[in-house]
Amino acid sequence: MRFKRAHRIQELIHEAISKLIQSGLKDPRVGFTTVTKVEVSDNLKHAKIFVSMMGSEQEKADTLAGLKSAKGFIRNALSKNLYLKFLPELEFRQDDNADHAEKISRILHELHSESSRQPL
């Protein structure tokens, strides 16, 4: 791995933001949210935070909007916990992997139940 520092910073940001979302955010729009992955650019200037959320599409949109509006608060909290010369610019994105996996599982289950009902 060429950029070990970027990988270490990814892990630190992942852990810090996860804790902050669970305990520190008071925004009522932010519901049940899990940080699934953090990608930090090689130059450590940008960080994409992928979050998985529970709820309807409107609730997910509200949660993402709440996280984006709390970006300054989150960066400030990170600057106190992580001793970095430059803190990356944060970008929150919705992680749809769980929804995609659930959809595939549902389709496979339907195909399996259909095949078991048809006589040979």
C-alpha atoms as one frame of an Amber mdcrd trajectory, in Angstrom:
protein
   0.000   0.000   0.000   1.495   3.262  -1.116  -0.352   5.731   1.105  -0.447
   4.186   4.551  -1.081   7.527   6.226  -4.267   8.082   4.223  -5.509   4.649
   5.304  -4.788   5.388   8.980  -6.565   8.739   8.746  -9.560   7.035   7.088
  -9.874   4.700  10.053  -9.544   7.539  12.570 -12.166   9.660  10.804 -14.500
   6.651  10.515 -14.290   5.944  14.230 -14.590   9.582  15.311 -17.578  10.395
  13.097 -19.350   7.172  14.123 -19.031   8.105  17.784 -20.072  11.677  17.105
 -23.209  10.674  15.206 -24.218   8.268  17.977 -23.687  10.669  20.845 -22.983
  14.242  19.818 -25.419  15.331  17.116 -28.613  16.909  18.349 -30.212  17.426
  14.922 -33.633  15.704  14.971 -33.361  14.973  11.238 -30.458  12.596  11.793
 -32.078   9.254  12.509 -30.566   5.805  12.797 -27.360   6.262  10.804 -24.261
   4.111  10.426 -20.983   5.193   8.853 -20.129   2.356   6.492 -17.008   3.632
   4.788 -14.686   6.621   4.609 -12.546   7.381   1.572  -9.777   9.940   1.983
  -7.983  11.292  -1.076  -4.267  10.596  -1.365  -3.413  14.231  -0.674  -5.660
  14.181   2.462  -7.688  17.196   1.288 -11.069  15.503   0.767 -12.978  12.774
   2.590 -16.113  11.020   1.377 -18.167   9.602   4.229 -20.634   6.910   3.176
 -23.578   6.467   5.532 -26.308   3.859   5.673 -29.676   5.036   6.978 -32.926
   3.434   8.027 -36.349   4.752   7.085 -38.309   5.964   4.100 -36.761   7.825
   1.193 -37.883  11.147   2.704 -36.338  10.274   6.082 -33.098   9.276   4.355
 -33.028  12.573   2.450 -33.678  14.488   5.688 -30.903  12.592   7.473 -28.446
  13.331   4.680 -29.465  17.015   4.742 -28.966  17.067   8.524 -25.492  15.587
   8.189 -24.566  18.071   5.488 -25.757  20.992   7.606 -23.776  19.681  10.602
 -20.591  19.399   8.539 -19.003  22.417  10.236 -19.771  21.078  13.713 -18.376
  17.665  12.754 -15.179  19.170  11.312 -14.719  21.226  14.481 -15.141  18.134
  16.661 -12.712  16.200  14.458 -10.132  18.963  14.738 -10.228  18.623  18.520
  -9.841  14.821  18.430  -7.483  14.378  15.486  -4.275  16.322  15.586  -3.785
  16.997  11.889  -2.247  20.010  10.230  -5.038  20.066   7.635  -8.440  18.499
   8.182 -10.036  17.071   5.021 -13.146  18.646   3.533 -16.066  16.344   4.378
 -18.631  15.104   1.877 -21.505  12.900   3.045 -22.979  10.360   0.646 -25.698
   7.753   0.980 -24.490   4.159   0.863 -27.050   2.044  -0.977 -25.230  -1.283
  -0.653 -27.559  -2.599   2.056 -30.674  -1.705   0.037 -29.175  -3.274  -3.060
 -28.301  -6.489  -1.200 -31.818  -6.663   0.267 -33.354  -6.250  -3.196 -31.207
  -9.046  -4.644 -32.042 -11.298  -1.717 -35.764 -10.644  -2.162 -35.586 -11.422
  -5.898 -33.687 -14.659  -5.264 -36.197 -15.674  -2.592 -39.104 -15.016  -4.984
 -37.414 -17.039  -7.733 -36.769 -19.900  -5.322 -40.383 -19.935  -4.084 -41.695
 -19.856  -7.656 -39.494 -22.751  -8.711 -40.566 -24.847  -5.728 -44.267 -24.328
  -6.576 -43.967 -25.476 -10.185 -44.346 -29.241 -10.694 -41.557 -31.101 -12.465
